[in-house]
Amino acid sequence: MKTVFVTGATGLLGNNLVRLLVDRGYHVRALVRDTEKALAQFSGLPSDRLQIVTGNIKNSEIFQEELEGTDILFHTAALSGDSYKGGKHWKELYETNVLGTERLMATSYKAGIRNMVHISSVAVLGENPNGLVTEEHLQKNPGRVDEYYRSKIETEASVYQFLKSHHDMKITLVLPGWIHGPGDRGLTTAGQFVLDYMNNKLPGVPDAALSFVDARDVAQVALAAAERGKSGQRYLAAPHPIKMRDLFQAMERVSGKKAPVRTLPSWLLLGIAGVQEVYSRITGKPVLLSLAAVRVMRSDYGRQFSSEKVRREFDLTFRSVEETLADELGWFRENGYLA
């Protein structure tokens, strides 16, 4: 039985990956920050297949012993959600996403690991004026993107720098879009969107677009990358480019709750977000819409990503948007997030 190590194990992607790996017969060492919550979250999994490791990727030296004897490292942990709650978060993003990953790579290499899957993001990709964006169309102006996107770009640069000096290390990179799905205990921006929709907190439809993917499908891509991927290669998992208008209509079909009709143009969204951020600084309350979130939606408008490489090399398919939303809603209801 192979042993694998998963960072960010209680996150939306991480916990779906843990479940997939256990189901496929792997012994999983799951890095978490809160042991009690993790034990409750994974209570249904066989204890002989799962080992909880408490720690933080910013201090990976502390759990080097648990990294030893591991065949594959799946690095899903990253700071993201806080960067969309308003304000500036670069220091935290840099220390966690960039420096944390650099330390983790060094520590895991010392521990003998030679196979790592790094969860990157479509954030590292730019545009293709002639058609679909693939793994080769990199962002050429990282200084123009939001702080979270910038952290993912710099993290990926660190990964490739590490590979240059560690030729016996295999690192594959998975680039997901906006991840939805069941198991969103910590409430990602995706889960918050679904709950806000169901609780009538969305006054209109943003004139924006994003690329949608199911967490369970990203987990499948990550495992395939570990087993069959090539070192240094990127694998795009962003199969569903979708305008927010179409996403709202999909929510209406799945939930039975009427979608807002009014369109919110980007200039209005920027104004609302600016007011929200000022309000947040004064009151300390989180924003419903941040400037960073608006900039991301604007930057993704018109971009369509190709996941053909994943389909071709790994023979994988992706769930539909409506199937994912239905499962996501069902999970929220079953776990008390919705009445």
C-alpha positions in Angstrom: 0.0 0.0 0.0 1.4 3.4 -1.0 1.5 6.2 1.4 0.6 9.8 0.4 0.7 13.1 2.1 -2.0 15.7 1.6 -1.7 19.4 2.7 -4.8 21.4 3.1 -6.6 18.2 3.8 -9.8 19.7 5.3 -10.3 22.2 2.5 -12.8 21.8 -0.3 -10.3 20.2 -2.7 -8.2 18.6 0.0 -11.0 16.6 1.7 -12.4 15.4 -1.6 -8.9 14.3 -2.6 -8.4 12.5 0.8 -11.6 10.5 0.2 -10.6 9.6 -3.3 -7.2 8.4 -2.2 -8.6 6.3 0.6 -11.1 4.8 -1.8 -8.3 4.0 -4.3 -6.4 2.1 -1.6 -3.8 4.6 -0.5 -2.7 5.2 3.1 -3.2 9.0 3.6 -1.3 11.3 5.9 -3.5 14.4 6.1 -2.1 17.7 7.2 -4.6 19.8 9.2 -4.6 22.8 11.5 -7.3 21.6 13.8 -7.1 17.9 14.8 -10.5 17.8 16.5 -12.3 19.2 13.5 -10.5 16.9 11.1 -11.4 13.8 13.1 -15.0 14.8 13.0 -14.8 15.6 9.2 -13.2 12.2 8.4 -15.0 10.1 11.0 -16.5 7.9 8.3 -13.2 6.9 6.8 -11.3 3.7 7.9 -8.8 4.7 10.6 -6.2 2.2 9.3 -6.0 4.2 6.0 -5.9 7.7 7.5 -3.3 9.4 9.7 -4.0 13.0 10.9 -1.0 15.2 11.1 -1.3 18.6 12.8 0.7 21.5 11.5 1.1 24.4 9.1 2.8 24.6 5.8 4.7 27.7 6.9 6.6 25.5 9.4 7.0 22.2 7.4 10.2 21.3 9.3 8.0 20.4 12.3 6.3 17.5 10.5 9.3 16.3 8.4 9.2 13.0 10.3 5.6 12.4 9.0 6.8 13.3 5.4 9.4 10.5 5.6 8.3 7.2 4.0 5.8 9.0 1.8 5.5 8.1 -1.9 3.6 11.1 -3.1 3.0 14.6 -1.8 -0.2 16.4 -2.8 0.1 20.1 -2.0 -3.4 21.6 -2.0 -3.0 24.1 0.9 -3.1 27.8 0.1 -4.4 31.0 1.5 -7.1 32.3 -0.8 -10.5 33.1 0.7 -9.2 35.9 3.0 -7.9 37.8 0.0 -11.5 38.2 -1.3 -12.8 39.5 2.0 -11.5 43.0 1.5 -8.3 44.8 2.4 -4.7 44.0 1.7 -3.3 40.5 2.4 -0.1 40.3 0.4 2.2 39.6 3.4 0.0 36.6 4.5 -0.3 35.4 0.9 3.4 35.6 0.3 4.4 33.9 3.5 1.9 31.1 3.1 1.6 30.5 -0.6 5.1 31.4 -1.8 7.5 30.9 1.1 5.4 28.1 2.6 5.6 26.1 -0.7 9.3 26.7 -1.0 9.9 25.4 2.6 7.6 22.4 1.9 9.5 21.4 -1.2 12.8 21.6 0.6 11.6 19.7 3.6 9.9 17.0 1.5 13.0 16.5 -0.6 15.1 16.0 2.6 12.4 13.5 3.7 13.0 11.5 0.5 9.9 12.4 -1.5 10.4 12.5 -5.2 6.9 12.8 -6.5 4.8 15.9 -5.8 1.6 17.4 -7.2 1.3 21.1 -6.8 -2.2 22.6 -7.0 -1.6 25.8 -8.9 -4.4 27.9 -10.6 -5.7 29.3 -13.8 -4.3 32.5 -12.2 -1.0 31.8 -13.8 -2.4 31.9 -17.3 -2.9 34.8 -19.6 -4.9 35.2 -22.8 -5.0 33.8 -26.3 -6.4 36.3 -28.7 -6.7 33.5 -31.3 -8.8 31.0 -29.3 -8.8 28.8 -26.2 -6.3 29.4 -23.5 -4.1 26.3 -22.9 -1.3 25.4 -20.4 1.2 27.3 -22.6 -0.5 30.7 -22.5 1.2 32.2 -19.4 0.3 35.5 -17.7 2.7 38.1 -19.1 1.8 41.0 -16.8 1.7 39.6 -13.2 1.9 43.1 -11.8 -1.6 43.8 -13.1 -3.4 40.9 -11.4 -4.9 40.8 -7.9 -2.8 39.7 -4.9 -4.0 36.1 -4.8 -3.3 35.6 -8.5 0.1 37.2 -8.0 0.9 34.8 -5.2 0.0 31.8 -7.3 2.2 33.1 -10.2 5.2 33.6 -7.8 4.6 30.2 -6.2 4.7 28.5 -9.6 7.9 30.3 -10.5 9.4 28.9 -7.2 8.3 25.4 -8.2 10.1 25.6 -11.6 13.2 27.1 -9.9 13.3 24.1 -7.5 13.0 21.7 -10.4 16.0 23.2 -12.1 18.3 22.3 -9.2 16.6 19.0 -8.3 16.5 16.9 -11.4 15.5 13.7 -9.7 12.3 15.3 -8.4 9.0 14.9 -10.2 6.6 17.8 -9.8 3.4 18.1 -11.8 1.1 21.1 -11.6 -2.7 21.1 -11.7 -4.5 24.3 -12.7 -8.1 24.4 -11.6 -10.7 27.1 -12.2 -13.4 28.1 -9.7 -13.8 25.0 -7.5 -17.3 24.0 -6.4 -18.7 20.8 -4.9 -19.7 19.0 -1.7 -17.7 19.2 1.5 -17.1 22.9 1.6 -17.0 23.2 5.4 -14.7 26.3 5.6 -16.8 28.1 3.0 -14.8 29.0 -0.1 -15.9 31.9 -2.3 -17.8 29.3 -4.3 -19.7 27.9 -1.3 -20.4 31.5 -0.1 -21.8 32.3 -3.5 -24.2 29.4 -3.3 -25.4 30.2 0.2 -25.8 33.9 -0.6 -27.9 33.0 -3.6 -30.1 30.7 -1.5 -30.4 33.4 1.2 -31.4 36.2 -1.2 -28.3 38.2 -0.5 -27.4 38.7 -4.2 -29.2 41.8 -5.6 -28.3 41.2 -9.2 -26.2 39.3 -11.7 -22.6 40.5 -12.2 -21.6 41.2 -15.8 -18.7 38.7 -15.5 -17.6 35.2 -16.2 -15.5 32.5 -14.5 -14.4 28.9 -15.2 -16.2 26.3 -13.2 -15.0 22.9 -12.0 -16.0 20.2 -9.5 -13.6 19.5 -6.6 -14.0 15.8 -7.1 -12.9 16.2 -10.7 -9.8 18.2 -9.7 -9.0 15.4 -7.3 -9.1 12.9 -10.1 -6.8 15.1 -12.2 -4.4 15.4 -9.3 -4.2 11.7 -8.8 -3.8 11.1 -12.5 -1.0 13.7 -12.6 0.8 11.8 -9.8 0.4 8.4 -11.4 0.9 9.3 -15.1 1.8 12.9 -15.4 5.2 14.2 -16.6 7.4 16.4 -14.4 7.2 20.1 -15.0 3.9 19.7 -17.0 0.8 21.8 -16.3 -2.6 20.2 -16.4 -5.6 22.4 -16.8 -8.8 21.5 -14.9 -11.1 24.3 -16.0 -13.7 22.7 -18.2 -16.7 25.0 -17.9 -16.3 28.6 -18.9 -19.5 30.2 -17.8 -21.0 33.7 -17.7 -22.5 34.6 -14.3 -25.9 35.0 -16.0 -25.8 31.4 -17.0 -24.5 30.3 -13.6 -27.4 32.0 -11.9 -29.9 30.3 -14.3 -28.3 27.0 -13.5 -28.8 27.7 -9.8 -32.4 28.5 -10.4 -33.0 25.2 -12.2 -31.3 23.2 -9.6 -32.7 24.9 -6.5 -36.1 26.1 -7.7 -35.3 29.6 -6.3 -35.8 32.4 -8.7 -32.6 34.1 -9.9 -32.2 37.9 -9.8 -33.0 39.6 -13.1 -31.0 42.8 -12.8 -27.6 43.0 -14.4 -24.8 44.6 -12.4 -22.3 46.2 -14.7 -18.6 46.1 -13.8 -18.4 49.8 -13.0 -21.2 49.4 -10.5 -19.6 46.3 -9.0 -16.4 48.3 -8.5 -18.3 51.1 -6.8 -20.2 48.7 -4.5 -16.9 46.8 -3.6 -15.1 50.1 -2.8 -17.9 51.1 -0.4 -17.9 47.6 1.1 -14.2 47.7 1.8 -14.4 51.1 3.6 -17.3 49.8 5.6 -15.3 46.7 6.5 -12.3 48.7 7.7 -14.6 50.8 9.9 -16.7 47.9 11.4 -14.4 44.9 11.1 -17.1 42.9 9.4 -16.3 40.9 6.2 -17.4 42.3 2.8 -20.0 40.6 0.6 -18.0 41.8 -2.4 -14.3 42.8 -2.5 -12.4 44.8 -5.1 -10.2 41.7 -5.6 -13.1 39.5 -6.5 -14.5 42.1 -9.0 -11.1 42.3 -10.7 -10.8 38.5 -11.0 -14.3 38.3 -12.6 -13.4 41.1 -15.0 -10.1 39.5 -15.9 -11.7 36.1 -16.6 -14.4 37.6 -18.9 -14.0 36.2 -22.4 -11.2 33.7 -21.4 -12.0 30.1 -22.3 -9.7 27.4 -21.1 -9.0 24.1 -22.8 -8.9 21.0 -20.6 -8.2 18.9 -23.7 -4.7 17.8 -22.5 -6.3 16.2 -19.3 -9.0 14.5 -21.4 -6.4 13.2 -23.9 -3.6 12.1 -21.6 -5.6 10.9 -18.6 -8.9 9.9 -20.3 -10.9 11.8 -17.8 -14.3 13.5 -18.0 -15.8 16.3 -16.0 -19.2 16.6 -14.2 -21.7 19.1 -15.5 -22.3 22.4 -13.8 -25.8 21.4 -12.8 -24.7 18.0 -11.3 -22.1 19.8 -9.2 -24.4 22.5 -8.0 -27.1 19.9 -7.1 -24.6 17.9 -5.0 -23.2 21.1 -3.4 -26.7 22.2 -2.4 -27.5 18.8 -1.1 -24.4 18.7 1.1 -25.2 22.2 2.5 -28.7 21.1 3.4 -27.6 17.8 4.9 -25.0 19.6 7.1 -27.2 22.4 8.4 -25.9 25.3 6.3 -29.4 25.7 4.7 -32.8 25.0 6.2 
